[in-house]
């Protein structure tokens, strides 16, 4: 398969090959490729969702911490950025996984 294409496009092409084939001997090979492509897409989607969910939970924790403080929080912009940087990285990882599908 052409790995330069997004996974969804590869799946569409494989599916079309499966329908278009006249040679019954190639069906098992195409079926195997189709199953492999589906597994790869499932793994990418799952990893993307795990990363996005982790970023969401981290943001919720940070917001809860900030909202439940009794005294004013003195936080520099550098400290705030350092606190949010891992969340932003995890969110980007998740979105990148999902974007590679389409």
C-alpha atoms as a printed R data frame, in Angstrom:
    type eleno elety resid chain resno       x       y       z
1   ATOM     1    CA   UNK     A     1   0.000   0.000   0.000
2   ATOM     2    CA   UNK     A     2   1.006   3.615  -0.512
3   ATOM     3    CA   UNK     A     3   1.888   4.824   2.985
4   ATOM     4    CA   UNK     A     4   1.954   8.454   1.794
5   ATOM     5    CA   UNK     A     5  -1.831   8.316   1.567
6   ATOM     6    CA   UNK     A     6  -3.960   8.781   4.683
7   ATOM     7    CA   UNK     A     7  -5.152   5.507   6.199
8   ATOM     8    CA   UNK     A     8  -8.788   6.125   5.225
9   ATOM     9    CA   UNK     A     9  -7.780   6.641   1.587
10  ATOM    10    CA   UNK     A    10  -5.681   3.460   1.658
11  ATOM    11    CA   UNK     A    11  -8.677   1.584   3.042
12  ATOM    12    CA   UNK     A    12 -10.930   2.928   0.274
13  ATOM    13    CA   UNK     A    13  -8.435   1.877  -2.399
14  ATOM    14    CA   UNK     A    14  -8.085  -1.592  -0.902
15  ATOM    15    CA   UNK     A    15 -11.835  -1.954  -0.703
16  ATOM    16    CA   UNK     A    16 -12.164  -0.944  -4.351
17  ATOM    17    CA   UNK     A    17  -9.495  -3.486  -5.363
18  ATOM    18    CA   UNK     A    18 -11.409  -6.148  -3.463
19  ATOM    19    CA   UNK     A    19 -14.614  -5.369  -5.377
20  ATOM    20    CA   UNK     A    20 -12.881  -4.979  -8.741
21  ATOM    21    CA   UNK     A    21 -10.769  -8.120  -8.682
22  ATOM    22    CA   UNK     A    22 -11.665 -10.874 -11.118
23  ATOM    23    CA   UNK     A    23  -8.924 -13.222  -9.933
24  ATOM    24    CA   UNK     A    24 -10.313 -15.327  -7.091
25  ATOM    25    CA   UNK     A    25  -6.787 -16.321  -6.040
26  ATOM    26    CA   UNK     A    26  -6.001 -12.737  -4.983
27  ATOM    27    CA   UNK     A    27  -9.038 -12.457  -2.700
28  ATOM    28    CA   UNK     A    28  -7.359 -13.981   0.389
29  ATOM    29    CA   UNK     A    29  -4.376 -11.644  -0.025
30  ATOM    30    CA   UNK     A    30  -6.600  -8.597  -0.455
31  ATOM    31    CA   UNK     A    31  -8.715  -9.670   2.505
32  ATOM    32    CA   UNK     A    32  -5.584  -9.974   4.606
33  ATOM    33    CA   UNK     A    33  -4.413  -6.508   3.520
34  ATOM    34    CA   UNK     A    34  -7.851  -5.094   4.339
35  ATOM    35    CA   UNK     A    35  -7.810  -6.661   7.815
36  ATOM    36    CA   UNK     A    36  -4.289  -5.349   8.426
37  ATOM    37    CA   UNK     A    37  -5.287  -1.837   7.332
38  ATOM    38    CA   UNK     A    38  -8.316  -1.922   9.651
39  ATOM    39    CA   UNK     A    39  -6.112  -3.003  12.568
40  ATOM    40    CA   UNK     A    40  -3.683  -0.161  11.855
41  ATOM    41    CA   UNK     A    41  -6.498   2.372  11.681
42  ATOM    42    CA   UNK     A    42  -8.003   1.046  14.899
43  ATOM    43    CA   UNK     A    43  -4.645   1.327  16.679
44  ATOM    44    CA   UNK     A    44  -4.110   4.903  15.459
45  ATOM    45    CA   UNK     A    45  -7.612   5.942  16.416
46  ATOM    46    CA   UNK     A    46  -7.305   4.339  19.845
47  ATOM    47    CA   UNK     A    47  -3.939   6.008  20.517
48  ATOM    48    CA   UNK     A    48  -5.315   9.361  19.393
49  ATOM    49    CA   UNK     A    49  -8.334   9.030  21.644
50  ATOM    50    CA   UNK     A    50  -6.152   7.974  24.594
51  ATOM    51    CA   UNK     A    51  -3.943  11.037  24.123
52  ATOM    52    CA   UNK     A    52  -6.890  13.414  23.759
53  ATOM    53    CA   UNK     A    53  -8.603  11.898  26.792
54  ATOM    54    CA   UNK     A    54  -5.401  12.244  28.853
55  ATOM    55    CA   UNK     A    55  -5.104  15.906  27.816
56  ATOM    56    CA   UNK     A    56  -8.742  16.472  28.765
57  ATOM    57    CA   UNK     A    57  -8.264  14.901  32.206
58  ATOM    58    CA   UNK     A    58  -5.115  16.976  32.767
59  ATOM    59    CA   UNK     A    59  -6.951  20.169  31.856
60  ATOM    60    CA   UNK     A    60  -9.790  19.261  34.199
61  ATOM    61    CA   UNK     A    61  -7.308  18.655  37.020
62  ATOM    62    CA   UNK     A    62  -5.552  21.972  36.418
63  ATOM    63    CA   UNK     A    63  -8.866  23.845  36.325
64  ATOM    64    CA   UNK     A    64 -10.077  22.126  39.494
65  ATOM    65    CA   UNK     A    65  -6.833  23.000  41.250
66  ATOM    66    CA   UNK     A    66  -7.087  26.634  40.171
67  ATOM    67    CA   UNK     A    67 -10.764  26.969  41.105
68  ATOM    68    CA   UNK     A    68 -10.461  25.452  44.582
69  ATOM    69    CA   UNK     A    69  -7.674  27.616  45.905
70  ATOM    70    CA   UNK     A    70  -8.568  29.727  48.941
71  ATOM    71    CA   UNK     A    71  -5.896  32.352  48.411
72  ATOM    72    CA   UNK     A    72  -4.959  34.133  45.197
73  ATOM    73    CA   UNK     A    73  -2.617  32.193  42.993
74  ATOM    74    CA   UNK     A    74   0.488  34.074  41.973
75  ATOM    75    CA   UNK     A    75   1.554  32.372  38.778
76  ATOM    76    CA   UNK     A    76   3.828  33.865  36.159
77  ATOM    77    CA   UNK     A    77   3.061  33.385  32.498
78  ATOM    78    CA   UNK     A    78   6.194  31.215  32.227
79  ATOM    79    CA   UNK     A    79   4.951  28.983  35.047
80  ATOM    80    CA   UNK     A    80   1.493  28.763  33.499
81  ATOM    81    CA   UNK     A    81   3.014  27.854  30.138
82  ATOM    82    CA   UNK     A    82   5.183  25.194  31.794
83  ATOM    83    CA   UNK     A    83   2.104  23.755  33.489
84  ATOM    84    CA   UNK     A    84   0.114  23.628  30.261
85  ATOM    85    CA   UNK     A    85   2.891  22.539  27.882
86  ATOM    86    CA   UNK     A    86   2.590  18.769  28.569
87  ATOM    87    CA   UNK     A    87  -1.180  18.999  28.100
88  ATOM    88    CA   UNK     A    88  -0.734  20.791  24.784
89  ATOM    89    CA   UNK     A    89   1.834  18.201  23.641
90  ATOM    90    CA   UNK     A    90  -0.487  15.303  24.504
91  ATOM    91    CA   UNK     A    91  -3.373  16.982  22.697
92  ATOM    92    CA   UNK     A    92  -1.189  17.519  19.612
93  ATOM    93    CA   UNK     A    93  -0.109  13.864  19.667
94  ATOM    94    CA   UNK     A    94  -3.709  12.713  19.780
95  ATOM    95    CA   UNK     A    95  -4.818  15.021  17.010
96  ATOM    96    CA   UNK     A    96  -1.851  13.994  14.876
97  ATOM    97    CA   UNK     A    97  -2.800  10.314  15.199
98  ATOM    98    CA   UNK     A    98  -6.353  11.035  14.162
99  ATOM    99    CA   UNK     A    99  -5.343  13.438  11.373
100 ATOM   100    CA   UNK     A   100  -3.186  10.723   9.793
101 ATOM   101    CA   UNK     A   101  -6.351   8.693   9.343
102 ATOM   102    CA   UNK     A   102  -7.971  11.290   7.131
